[in-house]
């Protein structure tokens, strides 16, 4: 049986989640659910980085002990996963014992191999990125990601021999589909070819918070070996059965701001530790809110939990995928979300389900037997699967909606309210059953509601054939979507 392992980036818990966090998690969930529909063995991982220095700094500002602070905020991220109806198989927190032990083991393995050495570092450091910068990395003297001037740091550190793996990393980057899309791959290649790879600082000295170097308690293991390793520690590295079954990952899903860390630093650590590299680093664009960058200061840090409560989880999931192609920056607008809810979800899908079930109950007391299949009702599953395999999720969803609209046209053309037709209604019920399968990765709660009214079990892609149900016994329930 084929397997599919997908991860999201793990989130800092120094502040509440915003709608951009929700976007990444929903993309990953759609992919995970689709591969389950294909009856593959799937593992979907998300989680939080509790060891980050910025968490410690935020806790000090809040005058709360760091452990209490991260525990409290991590629960908000865990709740978001539930509110988004994610199908994640695990939620990793980097303070967990399973993670701490494995990270220390990886660090010692690299040290024993001679790929980590002790030295002295001074340079420009961005607290937001938890990364060191050179002058040429900055834009107008500021971090390009956070628009803040970095501070100068001078300290004793352990270093990872990143430079040693330059040729291997370049070869990996140039391999097909390791980084998608291609422009993000080319950015990484160009940067290495221009500047080369320099050894990487991988510890902080005298830091109170984080994972200690196992043989030097004055040093705390830094984000690169700590946070990035979550993708294998959550699987039980080195000997866990899930690690043996699911690694390497098919997809690391990340935002474009952390491409370098996942496409260059992480593979180098893996190669040095004699661990296979992931198959694809999938880089998505950022979300803006009404055309503005997401930021508290701009009032655009929208809490996805509030939006879900207001509009419903499936409306939010649908909108995030349909209106935001993965490769480019997208925009979140409540007005556009309302339009999608009222028109595409309530009108196209909700009304189709409601009018069909109303007719079945009114004309046939809720029972419809198998009839001849109308050959005009067809959908190209291979095309949808191909679009999803290319990560064109918005186009796949549009292809599904073409079928929803076609079925609406079928109702209007056949006019089953004028003349009783068991055949027409059977074809409509079969269309709804197939729509519920296809939409499950995108709007799982709605899919479940459709199945419940049709009185059928959840299906997989192999069940997308007309004529499978011998008799329907339906029961109409509440409308799927209430218009705003």
Rosetta blueprint (number, residue, H / E / L):
1 X L
2 X L
3 X E
4 X E
5 X E
6 X E
7 X E
8 X E
9 X L
10 X L
11 X E
12 X E
13 X L
14 X L
15 X L
16 X L
17 X L
18 X L
19 X H
20 X H
21 X H
22 X H
23 X H
24 X H
25 X H
26 X H
27 X H
28 X H
29 X H
30 X H
31 X H
32 X H
33 X H
34 X H
35 X H
36 X H
37 X H
38 X L
39 X L
40 X L
41 X E
42 X E
43 X E
44 X E
45 X E
46 X E
47 X E
48 X E
49 X E
50 X L
51 X L
52 X L
53 X H
54 X H
55 X H
56 X H
57 X H
58 X H
59 X H
60 X H
61 X H
62 X H
63 X L
64 X L
65 X L
66 X H
67 X H
68 X H
69 X H
70 X H
71 X H
72 X H
73 X H
74 X H
75 X H
76 X H
77 X H
78 X H
79 X H
80 X H
81 X H
82 X H
83 X H
84 X L
85 X L
86 X L
87 X L
88 X L
89 X L
90 X E
91 X E
92 X E
93 X E
94 X L
95 X L
96 X L
97 X H
98 X H
99 X H
100 X H
101 X H
102 X H
103 X H
104 X H
105 X H
106 X H
107 X H
108 X H
109 X H
110 X H
111 X H
112 X H
113 X H
114 X L
115 X L
116 X E
117 X E
118 X E
119 X E
120 X E
121 X E
122 X E
123 X E
124 X E
125 X E
126 X E
127 X L
128 X L
129 X L
130 X L
131 X E
132 X E
133 X E
134 X L
135 X H
136 X H
137 X H
138 X L
139 X E
140 X L
141 X L
142 X E
143 X L
144 X L
145 X L
146 X L
147 X L
148 X L
149 X L
150 X L
151 X E
152 X E
153 X E
154 X E
155 X E
156 X E
157 X E
158 X E
159 X E
160 X E
161 X L
162 X H
163 X H
164 X H
165 X H
166 X H
167 X H
168 X H
169 X H
170 X H
171 X H
172 X H
173 X H
174 X L
175 X L
176 X L
177 X L
178 X L
179 X E
180 X E
181 X L
182 X H
183 X H
184 X H
185 X H
186 X H
187 X H
188 X H
189 X H
190 X H
191 X H
192 X H
193 X H
194 X H
195 X H
196 X L
197 X L
198 X L
199 X L
200 X E
201 X E
202 X L
203 X E
204 X E
205 X E
206 X L
207 X L
208 X L
209 X L
210 X L
211 X L
212 X E
213 X E
214 X L
215 X L
216 X E
217 X E
218 X E
219 X E
220 X E
221 X E
222 X L
223 X H
224 X H
225 X H
226 X H
227 X L
228 X L
229 X L
230 X H
231 X H
232 X H
233 X H
234 X L
235 X L
236 X L
237 X L
238 X L
239 X L
240 X L
241 X H
242 X H
243 X H
244 X H
245 X H
246 X H
247 X L
248 X L
249 X L
250 X L
251 X E
252 X E
253 X E
254 X E
255 X E
256 X H
257 X H
258 X H
259 X H
260 X H
261 X H
262 X H
263 X H
264 X H
265 X H
266 X H
267 X H
268 X H
269 X H
270 X H
271 X H
272 X H
273 X L
274 X L
275 X L
276 X L
277 X L
278 X L
279 X L
280 X L
281 X E
282 X E
283 X E
284 X E
285 X L
286 X L
287 X E
288 X E
289 X E
290 X L
291 X L
292 X E
293 X E
294 X L
295 X L
296 X H
297 X H
298 X H
299 X L
300 X L
301 X L
302 X L
303 X L
304 X H
305 X H
306 X H
307 X H
308 X H
309 X H
310 X H
311 X H
312 X L
313 X H
314 X H
315 X H
316 X H
317 X H
318 X H
319 X H
320 X H
321 X H
322 X H
323 X L
324 X L
325 X L
326 X L
327 X L
328 X L
329 X L
330 X E
331 X E
332 X E
333 X L
334 X H
335 X H
336 X H
337 X H
338 X H
339 X H
340 X H
341 X H
342 X H
343 X H
344 X H
345 X H
346 X H
347 X H
348 X H
349 X H
350 X H
351 X H
352 X H
353 X H
354 X H
355 X H
356 X H
357 X H
358 X H
359 X H
360 X H
361 X H
362 X H
363 X H
364 X H
365 X L
366 X L
367 X E
368 X E
369 X E
370 X L
371 X L
372 X L
373 X L
374 X L
375 X L
376 X L
377 X L
378 X L
379 X L
380 X L
381 X H
382 X H
383 X H
384 X H
385 X H
386 X H
387 X H
388 X H
389 X H
390 X L
391 X L
392 X L
393 X H
394 X H
395 X H
396 X H
397 X H
398 X H
399 X H
400 X H
401 X H
402 X H
403 X H
404 X H
405 X H
406 X H
407 X H
408 X H
409 X H
410 X H
411 X H
412 X H
413 X H
414 X H
415 X L
416 X L
417 X L
418 X L
419 X L
420 X L
421 X L
422 X H
423 X H
424 X H
425 X H
426 X H
427 X H
428 X H
429 X H
430 X H
431 X H
432 X H
433 X H
434 X H
435 X H
436 X H
437 X H
438 X H
439 X H
440 X L
441 X L
442 X L
443 X L
444 X H
445 X H
446 X H
447 X H
448 X H
449 X H
450 X H
451 X H
452 X H
453 X H
454 X H
455 X L
456 X L
457 X L
458 X L
459 X L
460 X L
461 X H
462 X H
463 X H
464 X L
465 X L
466 X L
467 X L
468 X L
469 X L
470 X L
471 X E
472 X E
473 X E
474 X L
475 X L
476 X L
477 X L
478 X L
479 X L
480 X L
481 X L
482 X L
483 X L
484 X L
